[in-house]
Amino acid sequence: MAENLLTAILNSPRTKLSTDAKLYINLDIATANVELGNKDAALTALNESWATLSAAASAESTVYSKYYFASSVYRQAFGPAAE
């Protein structure tokens, strides 16, 4: 349910979001997918977010923090934990 709400916000044509806000919501979607056991969807969201973060000239530190949190939740659930 949370994933559906966040996806609707992210994809709404009426919503004007900055790149950082879109990344933050996408990382919340990744975390929700981990909690739902959707390994592939979570990994896809993480990879897309990292690609966007890597290409961005700058991003807020909270977005990086959210990425590393979502990544750690994913690794804790699905491994490998060393990464």
Beta strands, then each sheet from edge to edge (+ up, - down):
end
